[in-house]
């Protein structure tokens, strides 16, 4: 099957532009001396900008071409991995973020469970996803299915419930166009 992300890696950063760094810093409670995991982080397009406020950044992704682009940024450490089976010890990361990627993971429930496994106690997970409650996002979801991207969009409330099923209290923030941010601190 065609890997869409390998096919667009050469232009990915230009296509998606600069992230809302200040919002992400606030929601991730940066700075931190600990490490940040950017799960499904592709080229490191987002986490590259957050590197100055962390002890280090690991970008995990399945796309080889995206990770080749991340290597060129030199400020991030790329790791090829499934979000559902991360090759890290429990409690490795102080912060974890998933930006516009959860709907691309094979199994979002398993991915959240493994992300929480590698999050240290007292650490924070932040998931930024398109808000499926909005008509424009519903249209994008249909287009991604037509392009055989195997995407599985969920509402922010469903993502919050997945996190809370692991005993964490999660919050939702809206107000950034078609996105929503869901975060929780690990006790």
MDAnalysis code that builds the backbone (N, CA, C; Angstrom):
import MDAnalysis as mda
import numpy as np

u = mda.Universe.empty(561, n_residues=187, atom_resindex=np.repeat(np.arange(187), 3), trajectory=True)
u.add_TopologyAttr("name", ["N", "CA", "C"] * 187)
u.add_TopologyAttr("resid", np.arange(1, 188))
u.add_TopologyAttr("resname", ["UNK", "UNK", "UNK", "UNK", "UNK", "UNK", "UNK", "UNK", "UNK", "UNK", "UNK", "UNK", "UNK", "UNK", "UNK", "UNK", "UNK", "UNK", "UNK", "UNK", "UNK", "UNK", "UNK", "UNK", "UNK", "UNK", "UNK", "UNK", "UNK", "UNK", "UNK", "UNK", "UNK", "UNK", "UNK", "UNK", "UNK", "UNK", "UNK", "UNK", "UNK", "UNK", "UNK", "UNK", "UNK", "UNK", "UNK", "UNK", "UNK", "UNK", "UNK", "UNK", "UNK", "UNK", "UNK", "UNK", "UNK", "UNK", "UNK", "UNK", "UNK", "UNK", "UNK", "UNK", "UNK", "UNK", "UNK", "UNK", "UNK", "UNK", "UNK", "UNK", "UNK", "UNK", "UNK", "UNK", "UNK", "UNK", "UNK", "UNK", "UNK", "UNK", "UNK", "UNK", "UNK", "UNK", "UNK", "UNK", "UNK", "UNK", "UNK", "UNK", "UNK", "UNK", "UNK", "UNK", "UNK", "UNK", "UNK", "UNK", "UNK", "UNK", "UNK", "UNK", "UNK", "UNK", "UNK", "UNK", "UNK", "UNK", "UNK", "UNK", "UNK", "UNK", "UNK", "UNK", "UNK", "UNK", "UNK", "UNK", "UNK", "UNK", "UNK", "UNK", "UNK", "UNK", "UNK", "UNK", "UNK", "UNK", "UNK", "UNK", "UNK", "UNK", "UNK", "UNK", "UNK", "UNK", "UNK", "UNK", "UNK", "UNK", "UNK", "UNK", "UNK", "UNK", "UNK", "UNK", "UNK", "UNK", "UNK", "UNK", "UNK", "UNK", "UNK", "UNK", "UNK", "UNK", "UNK", "UNK", "UNK", "UNK", "UNK", "UNK", "UNK", "UNK", "UNK", "UNK", "UNK", "UNK", "UNK", "UNK", "UNK", "UNK", "UNK", "UNK", "UNK", "UNK", "UNK", "UNK", "UNK", "UNK", "UNK", "UNK", "UNK", "UNK", "UNK"])
u.atoms.positions = np.array([
    [0.834, -1.179, 0.000],
    [0.000, 0.000, 0.000],
    [0.886, 1.251, 0.000],
    [0.440, 2.277, -0.680],
    [1.183, 3.529, -0.784],
    [1.306, 4.190, 0.585],
    [2.502, 4.623, 0.930],
    [2.730, 5.346, 2.182],
    [2.655, 6.836, 1.867],
    [1.539, 7.448, 2.218],
    [1.302, 8.851, 1.908],
    [2.362, 9.771, 2.506],
    [2.837, 9.430, 3.688],
    [3.781, 10.317, 4.360],
    [5.171, 10.235, 3.756],
    [5.586, 9.073, 3.299],
    [6.855, 9.002, 2.570],
    [6.754, 9.844, 1.304],
    [5.581, 9.840, 0.679],
    [5.377, 10.569, -0.566],
    [5.363, 12.084, -0.427],
    [4.983, 12.592, 0.753],
    [4.913, 14.043, 0.916],
    [6.004, 14.602, 1.833],
    [6.892, 13.760, 2.311],
    [7.917, 14.192, 3.271],
    [8.726, 15.383, 2.760],
    [9.036, 15.397, 1.473],
    [9.883, 16.458, 0.906],
    [9.260, 17.842, 1.073],
    [7.931, 17.929, 1.173],
    [7.257, 19.226, 1.258],
    [6.445, 19.397, 2.540],
    [6.523, 18.446, 3.441],
    [5.651, 18.420, 4.623],
    [5.731, 19.694, 5.462],
    [6.932, 20.123, 5.793],
    [7.082, 21.315, 6.632],
    [6.492, 22.550, 5.956],
    [6.718, 22.690, 4.656],
    [6.183, 23.842, 3.928],
    [4.664, 23.781, 3.831],
    [4.113, 22.586, 3.628],
    [2.665, 22.427, 3.493],
    [1.930, 22.796, 4.784],
    [2.486, 22.411, 5.915],
    [1.786, 22.614, 7.185],
    [2.193, 23.880, 7.922],
    [3.332, 24.447, 7.582],
    [3.722, 25.725, 8.173],
    [4.196, 25.629, 9.616],
    [4.304, 26.791, 10.242],
    [4.829, 26.903, 11.597],
    [3.729, 26.612, 12.614],
    [4.037, 25.822, 13.622],
    [3.040, 25.512, 14.657],
    [2.829, 26.681, 15.614],
    [1.798, 26.589, 16.423],
    [1.510, 27.582, 17.459],
    [2.399, 27.256, 18.663],
    [3.646, 27.692, 18.587],
    [4.665, 27.336, 19.581],
    [4.279, 27.827, 20.970],
    [3.766, 29.039, 21.087],
    [3.423, 29.570, 22.410],
    [2.311, 28.779, 23.070],
    [1.300, 28.379, 22.319],
    [0.220, 27.565, 22.887],
    [0.774, 26.212, 23.335],
    [1.604, 25.602, 22.500],
    [2.171, 24.299, 22.858],
    [3.062, 24.406, 24.088],
    [3.872, 25.452, 24.172],
    [4.713, 25.660, 25.368],
    [3.858, 25.778, 26.621],
    [2.787, 26.530, 26.518],
    [1.903, 26.717, 27.677],
    [1.238, 25.399, 28.071],
    [0.675, 24.701, 27.097],
    [-0.047, 23.466, 27.397],
    [0.885, 22.339, 27.844],
    [2.109, 22.345, 27.363],
    [3.083, 21.333, 27.785],
    [3.807, 21.724, 29.077],
    [3.554, 22.921, 29.566],
    [4.227, 23.441, 30.759],
    [5.748, 23.427, 30.573],
    [6.188, 24.036, 29.490],
    [7.622, 24.151, 29.224],
    [8.101, 25.497, 29.736],
    [9.306, 25.573, 30.253],
    [10.408, 24.632, 30.057],
    [10.388, 23.467, 31.055],
    [11.134, 22.437, 30.667],
    [11.383, 21.281, 31.517],
    [12.815, 20.829, 31.263],
    [13.445, 20.313, 32.272],
    [14.799, 19.770, 32.095],
    [14.743, 18.380, 31.482],
    [13.552, 17.762, 31.518],
    [13.394, 16.402, 31.004],
    [13.215, 16.352, 29.504],
    [13.037, 15.139, 29.005],
    [12.916, 14.884, 27.570],
    [11.467, 14.927, 27.117],
    [11.292, 15.375, 25.868],
    [9.991, 15.440, 25.198],
    [9.943, 14.366, 24.123],
    [8.870, 13.578, 24.101],
    [8.615, 12.639, 23.009],
    [7.569, 13.251, 22.101],
    [7.892, 13.363, 20.819],
    [6.972, 13.823, 19.785],
    [6.533, 12.580, 19.023],
    [5.427, 11.971, 19.453],
    [4.954, 10.710, 18.865],
    [4.179, 10.991, 17.581],
    [4.561, 10.299, 16.520],
    [3.971, 10.584, 15.215],
    [4.455, 11.923, 14.702],
    [5.652, 12.312, 15.129],
    [6.185, 13.647, 14.872],
    [6.784, 13.880, 13.506],
    [6.836, 12.851, 12.675],
    [7.292, 13.027, 11.296],
    [8.655, 13.666, 11.161],
    [8.686, 14.851, 10.583],
    [9.931, 15.568, 10.305],
    [10.468, 16.326, 11.514],
    [9.728, 16.284, 12.615],
    [10.095, 17.109, 13.762],
    [9.661, 18.554, 13.571],
    [8.755, 18.777, 12.642],
    [8.277, 20.119, 12.289],
    [7.836, 20.912, 13.511],
    [7.191, 20.255, 14.471],
    [6.688, 20.945, 15.651],
    [7.717, 20.921, 16.776],
    [8.217, 19.748, 17.114],
    [9.097, 19.615, 18.280],
    [10.431, 20.329, 18.099],
    [10.877, 20.511, 16.875],
    [12.102, 21.255, 16.611],
    [12.039, 22.638, 17.259],
    [10.870, 23.273, 17.182],
    [10.687, 24.618, 17.745],
    [10.646, 24.617, 19.272],
    [10.359, 23.459, 19.869],
    [10.248, 23.356, 21.324],
    [11.544, 22.902, 21.987],
    [12.506, 22.480, 21.198],
    [13.765, 21.941, 21.717],
    [14.454, 22.860, 22.730],
    [14.481, 24.177, 22.527],
    [15.182, 25.037, 23.494],
    [14.601, 24.993, 24.910],
    [13.379, 24.512, 25.079],
    [12.732, 24.498, 26.389],
    [12.637, 23.088, 26.986],
    [13.480, 22.170, 26.472],
    [13.484, 20.792, 26.975],
    [14.918, 20.310, 27.164],
    [15.051, 19.180, 27.852],
    [16.365, 18.555, 27.990],
    [16.771, 17.808, 26.734],
    [15.823, 17.558, 25.838],
    [16.066, 16.860, 24.581],
    [14.743, 16.442, 23.969],
    [14.764, 16.132, 22.680],
    [13.555, 15.763, 21.950],
    [13.789, 14.474, 21.178],
    [12.861, 13.543, 21.323],
    [12.823, 12.331, 20.507],
    [11.591, 12.425, 19.617],
    [11.782, 12.229, 18.322],
    [10.671, 12.176, 17.374],
    [10.496, 10.724, 16.968],
    [9.326, 10.162, 17.262],
    [9.044, 8.793, 16.807],
    [8.019, 8.859, 15.688],
    [8.230, 8.026, 14.684],
    [7.338, 7.980, 13.526],
    [7.620, 6.678, 12.783],
    [6.700, 6.288, 11.905],
    [6.915, 5.098, 11.077],
    [7.510, 5.423, 9.712],
    [7.339, 6.647, 9.259],
    [7.773, 7.023, 7.915],
    [9.283, 7.265, 7.863],
    [9.968, 6.446, 7.093],
    [11.421, 6.615, 6.946],
    [11.781, 7.959, 6.329],
    [11.023, 8.369, 5.334],
    [11.316, 9.633, 4.650],
    [11.104, 10.832, 5.571],
    [10.067, 10.771, 6.386],
    [9.839, 11.862, 7.339],
    [10.992, 11.920, 8.337],
    [11.406, 10.763, 8.851],
    [12.495, 10.736, 9.827],
    [13.820, 11.171, 9.211],
    [14.030, 10.914, 7.916],
    [15.242, 11.420, 7.255],
    [15.276, 12.944, 7.314],
    [14.121, 13.566, 7.185],
    [14.029, 15.031, 7.284],
    [14.295, 15.486, 8.712],
    [13.818, 14.703, 9.689],
    [14.053, 15.049, 11.098],
    [15.546, 15.013, 11.426],
    [16.267, 14.039, 10.872],
    [17.710, 13.919, 11.112],
    [18.419, 15.207, 10.718],
    [18.000, 15.818, 9.634],
    [18.643, 17.031, 9.137],
    [18.482, 18.219, 10.089],
    [17.507, 18.145, 10.975],
    [17.294, 19.243, 11.927],
    [18.313, 19.207, 13.061],
    [18.966, 18.099, 13.274],
    [20.045, 17.917, 14.253],
    [19.660, 18.210, 15.696],
    [18.569, 18.876, 15.967],
    [18.175, 19.188, 17.344],
    [17.242, 18.125, 17.922],
    [16.827, 17.175, 17.079],
    [15.925, 16.121, 17.534],
    [16.546, 14.764, 17.247],
    [16.111, 13.763, 18.002],
    [16.610, 12.395, 17.845],
    [15.490, 11.536, 17.259],
    [15.601, 11.123, 16.000],
    [14.532, 10.345, 15.377],
    [14.609, 8.856, 15.737],
    [13.423, 8.252, 15.948],
    [13.305, 6.826, 16.245],
    [12.126, 6.288, 15.446],
    [12.375, 5.246, 14.664],
    [11.290, 4.632, 13.899],
    [10.562, 3.646, 14.803],
    [9.281, 3.911, 15.064],
    [8.528, 3.069, 15.993],
    [7.026, 3.252, 15.809],
    [6.299, 2.189, 16.120],
    [4.836, 2.248, 16.234],
    [4.503, 2.929, 17.556],
    [3.538, 3.803, 17.561],
    [3.126, 4.463, 18.808],
    [2.514, 3.462, 19.782],
    [2.054, 2.332, 19.268],
    [1.455, 1.303, 20.121],
    [2.496, 0.405, 20.792],
    [3.737, 0.450, 20.315],
    [4.811, -0.402, 20.854],
    [6.114, 0.397, 20.867],
    [6.185, 1.366, 21.737],
    [7.348, 2.251, 21.799],
    [8.550, 1.543, 22.424],
    [9.735, 1.747, 21.876],
    [10.939, 1.058, 22.372],
    [11.630, 1.791, 23.523],
    [10.840, 2.264, 24.479],
    [11.392, 3.019, 25.600],
    [10.939, 2.396, 26.917],
    [11.769, 2.589, 27.960],
    [11.416, 2.113, 29.302],
    [10.262, 2.933, 29.869],
    [9.593, 2.358, 30.842],
    [8.538, 3.077, 31.555],
    [9.103, 4.360, 32.155],
    [8.323, 5.428, 32.067],
    [8.704, 6.676, 32.703],
    [9.887, 7.401, 32.090],
    [10.158, 7.186, 30.820],
    [11.316, 7.800, 30.158],
    [11.140, 9.302, 29.925],
    [9.926, 9.750, 29.629],
    [9.721, 11.126, 29.160],
    [8.963, 11.991, 30.163],
    [9.404, 13.251, 30.275],
    [8.713, 14.238, 31.107],
    [7.496, 14.802, 30.391],
    [7.589, 14.924, 29.088],
    [6.495, 15.450, 28.288],
    [6.338, 14.581, 27.049],
    [5.081, 14.405, 26.648],
    [4.768, 13.680, 25.409],
    [3.739, 14.499, 24.661],
    [3.962, 14.631, 23.349],
    [2.947, 15.303, 22.536],
    [2.683, 14.485, 21.274],
    [1.442, 14.600, 20.830],
    [0.997, 13.981, 19.580],
    [0.264, 15.088, 18.844],
    [0.844, 15.592, 17.771],
    [0.256, 16.726, 17.051],
    [-0.269, 16.244, 15.700],
    [-1.592, 16.298, 15.561],
    [-2.260, 15.968, 14.297],
    [-1.842, 14.587, 13.788],
    [-1.712, 13.626, 14.693],
    [-1.244, 12.296, 14.294],
    [-2.046, 11.149, 14.892],
    [-2.751, 11.369, 15.987],
    [-3.440, 10.266, 16.662],
    [-4.368, 9.532, 15.707],
    [-5.044, 10.257, 14.830],
    [-5.983, 9.624, 13.896],
    [-5.280, 8.777, 12.838],
    [-3.951, 8.878, 12.746],
    [-3.193, 8.054, 11.800],
    [-2.627, 6.790, 12.449],
    [-2.633, 6.715, 13.777],
    [-2.098, 5.547, 14.459],
    [-2.990, 4.333, 14.185],
    [-2.392, 3.154, 14.191],
    [-3.143, 1.921, 13.921],
    [-4.261, 1.714, 14.938],
    [-3.980, 1.960, 16.208],
    [-4.963, 1.769, 17.269],
    [-4.738, 2.867, 18.308],
    [-5.597, 3.879, 18.306],
    [-5.383, 5.021, 19.195],
    [-5.461, 4.626, 20.662],
    [-6.299, 3.667, 21.008],
    [-6.390, 3.224, 22.396],
    [-5.101, 2.577, 22.881],
    [-4.533, 1.692, 22.060],
    [-3.255, 1.063, 22.409],
    [-2.135, 2.095, 22.431],
    [-2.183, 3.043, 21.504],
    [-1.149, 4.086, 21.459],
    [-1.188, 4.932, 22.729],
    [-2.370, 5.351, 23.148],
    [-2.474, 6.155, 24.366],
    [-1.960, 5.355, 25.558],
    [-2.300, 4.080, 25.637],
    [-1.817, 3.245, 26.746],
    [-0.294, 3.191, 26.762],
    [0.336, 3.027, 25.599],
    [1.789, 2.927, 25.585],
    [2.449, 4.287, 25.806],
    [1.832, 5.342, 25.315],
    [2.357, 6.677, 25.582],
    [2.335, 6.963, 27.082],
    [1.265, 6.592, 27.739],
    [1.182, 6.800, 29.187],
    [2.180, 5.920, 29.940],
    [2.491, 4.769, 29.386],
    [3.498, 3.892, 29.999],
    [4.860, 4.571, 30.041],
    [5.237, 5.247, 28.954],
    [6.572, 5.859, 28.876],
    [6.612, 7.275, 29.457],
    [5.468, 7.781, 29.906],
    [5.413, 9.083, 30.566],
    [5.748, 8.896, 32.045],
    [6.644, 9.716, 32.554],
    [7.036, 9.592, 33.963],
    [5.926, 10.141, 34.858],
    [5.834, 9.662, 36.100],
    [4.890, 10.258, 37.041],
    [5.193, 11.753, 37.195],
    [4.151, 12.560, 37.169],
    [4.309, 14.011, 37.216],
    [4.470, 14.628, 35.837],
    [4.591, 13.791, 34.799],
    [4.741, 14.286, 33.433],
    [3.401, 14.615, 32.800],
    [3.455, 15.255, 31.649],
    [2.243, 15.674, 30.955],
    [2.218, 15.134, 29.533],
    [1.031, 14.670, 29.133],
    [0.771, 14.276, 27.744],
    [-0.159, 15.326, 27.140],
    [0.110, 15.683, 25.883],
    [-0.704, 16.651, 25.149],
    [-0.986, 16.080, 23.767],
    [-2.259, 16.042, 23.418],
    [-2.669, 15.562, 22.096],
    [-3.411, 16.690, 21.395],
    [-2.905, 17.070, 20.226],
    [-3.577, 18.064, 19.383],
    [-4.180, 17.306, 18.213],
    [-5.489, 17.446, 18.028],
    [-6.180, 16.745, 16.952],
    [-7.228, 17.662, 16.324],
    [-7.547, 17.426, 15.060],
    [-8.678, 18.135, 14.464],
    [-9.955, 17.786, 15.243],
    [-10.816, 18.775, 15.433],
    [-12.040, 18.589, 16.211],
    [-13.133, 18.012, 15.317],
    [-13.385, 16.723, 15.456],
    [-14.320, 16.007, 14.587],
    [-15.754, 16.525, 14.693],
    [-16.056, 17.325, 15.677],
    [-17.400, 17.884, 15.795],
    [-17.673, 18.930, 14.714],
    [-16.612, 19.448, 14.084],
    [-16.756, 20.528, 13.107],
    [-16.947, 19.972, 11.690],
    [-17.839, 20.581, 10.905],
    [-18.107, 20.100, 9.546],
    [-16.852, 20.024, 8.658],
    [-15.959, 21.006, 8.743],
    [-14.765, 20.988, 7.895],
    [-13.887, 19.771, 8.220],
    [-13.813, 19.404, 9.485],
    [-13.010, 18.243, 9.874],
    [-13.693, 16.957, 9.406],
    [-15.012, 16.912, 9.467],
    [-15.743, 15.744, 8.941],
    [-15.451, 15.579, 7.446],
    [-15.380, 16.694, 6.720],
    [-15.069, 16.637, 5.285],
    [-13.643, 16.126, 5.058],
    [-12.697, 16.592, 5.873],
    [-11.310, 16.120, 5.769],
    [-11.247, 14.627, 6.059],
    [-11.995, 14.173, 7.048],
    [-12.013, 12.744, 7.394],
    [-12.485, 11.912, 6.211],
    [-13.511, 12.379, 5.509],
    [-14.007, 11.672, 4.328],
    [-12.942, 11.672, 3.223],
    [-12.301, 12.825, 2.997],
    [-11.254, 12.898, 1.968],
    [-10.096, 11.949, 2.273],
    [-9.684, 11.879, 3.537],
    [-8.587, 10.978, 3.884],
    [-8.979, 9.518, 3.652],
    [-10.240, 9.188, 3.877],
    [-10.708, 7.821, 3.571],
    [-10.655, 7.572, 2.062],
    [-11.078, 8.573, 1.274],
    [-11.052, 8.435, -0.182],
    [-9.625, 8.251, -0.698],
    [-8.658, 8.875, -0.027],
    [-7.254, 8.736, -0.400],
    [-6.606, 7.519, 0.253],
    [-7.448, 6.662, 0.868],
    [-6.999, 5.407, 1.485],
    [-5.947, 5.615, 2.564],
    [-6.130, 6.671, 3.365],
    [-5.167, 6.969, 4.421],
    [-5.452, 6.201, 5.708],
    [-6.524, 5.470, 5.771],
    [-6.880, 4.650, 6.942],
    [-6.986, 5.463, 8.224],
    [-7.302, 6.731, 8.112],
    [-7.426, 7.608, 9.282],
    [-8.671, 7.240, 10.086],
    [-8.575, 7.417, 11.404],
    [-9.694, 7.172, 12.302],
    [-9.816, 8.366, 13.247],
    [-10.581, 9.353, 12.829],
    [-10.763, 10.561, 13.634],
    [-11.696, 10.272, 14.807],
    [-11.446, 10.945, 15.934],
    [-12.291, 10.837, 17.115],
    [-12.571, 12.237, 17.640],
    [-13.654, 12.371, 18.366],
    [-13.946, 13.658, 18.990],
    [-12.968, 13.893, 20.141],
    [-12.752, 15.151, 20.510],
    [-11.906, 15.423, 21.673],
    [-12.416, 14.728, 22.940],
    [-13.727, 14.637, 23.074],
    [-14.308, 13.974, 24.242],
    [-13.963, 12.483, 24.271],
    [-13.968, 11.843, 23.110],
    [-13.606, 10.421, 23.053],
    [-12.132, 10.223, 23.408],
    [-11.279, 11.139, 22.972],
    [-9.850, 11.056, 23.308],
    [-9.661, 11.270, 24.808],
    [-10.374, 12.245, 25.353],
    [-10.307, 12.477, 26.801],
    [-10.727, 11.218, 27.563],
    [-11.796, 10.561, 27.114],
    [-12.261, 9.336, 27.775],
    [-11.215, 8.229, 27.698],
    [-10.509, 8.131, 26.565],
    [-9.446, 7.116, 26.440],
    [-8.341, 7.356, 27.472],
    [-7.980, 8.619, 27.665],
    [-6.953, 8.965, 28.654],
    [-7.471, 8.697, 30.064],
    [-8.700, 9.124, 30.328],
    [-9.257, 8.973, 31.669],
    [-9.482, 7.513, 32.043],
    [-9.610, 6.644, 31.059],
    [-9.741, 5.210, 31.331],
    [-8.489, 4.656, 32.014],
    [-7.388, 5.410, 31.951],
    [-6.127, 5.006, 32.590],
    [-5.923, 5.706, 33.935],
    [-6.971, 6.332, 34.442],
    [-6.907, 6.927, 35.767],
    [-6.387, 8.352, 35.830],
    [-6.268, 9.021, 34.708],
    [-5.813, 10.410, 34.677],
    [-7.017, 11.322, 34.468],
    [-6.952, 12.530, 34.973],
    [-7.974, 13.545, 34.724],
    [-7.500, 14.374, 33.532],
    [-8.258, 14.363, 32.450],
    [-7.852, 15.058, 31.224],
    [-8.714, 16.299, 31.003],
    [-8.142, 17.274, 30.309],
    [-8.824, 18.524, 29.982],
    [-8.784, 18.748, 28.475],
    [-9.716, 19.566, 28.009],
    [-9.807, 19.911, 26.586],
    [-9.762, 21.428, 26.450],
    [-8.997, 21.903, 25.458],
    [-9.012, 23.326, 25.098],
    [-9.349, 23.418, 23.619],
    [-10.224, 24.349, 23.305],
    [-10.577, 24.635, 21.914],
    [-10.240, 26.085, 21.638],
    [-10.364, 26.491, 20.374],
    [-10.172, 27.900, 20.074],
    [-9.054, 28.157, 19.093],
    [-8.551, 27.130, 18.453],
    [-7.488, 27.311, 17.484],
    [-7.934, 26.878, 16.106],
    [-9.003, 27.481, 15.596],
    [-9.504, 27.074, 14.294],
    [-10.217, 25.748, 14.402],
    [-9.720, 24.745, 13.694],
    [-10.398, 23.449, 13.679],
    [-9.754, 22.439, 14.625],
    [-8.844, 22.887, 15.489],
    [-8.123, 21.970, 16.379],
    [-8.683, 21.987, 17.801],
    [-8.362, 20.905, 18.502],
    [-8.610, 20.829, 19.944],
    [-7.375, 20.220, 20.581],
    [-7.137, 20.579, 21.830],
    [-5.973, 20.060, 22.573],
    [-6.501, 19.322, 23.798],
    [-6.024, 18.115, 23.994],
    [-6.417, 17.300, 25.133],
    [-5.141, 16.991, 25.905],
    [-5.148, 17.260, 27.221],
    [-3.927, 17.009, 28.002],
    [-4.288, 16.436, 29.364],
    [-3.266, 15.792, 29.949],
    [-3.418, 15.234, 31.294],
    [-2.039, 15.099, 31.921],
    [-2.021, 15.168, 33.235],
    [-0.793, 14.954, 34.006],
    [-0.863, 13.562, 34.636],
    [0.238, 12.842, 34.573],
    [0.277, 11.505, 35.147],
    [0.567, 11.613, 36.642],
    [-0.297, 11.032, 37.477],
    [-0.063, 11.116, 38.923],
    [1.194, 10.366, 39.346],
])
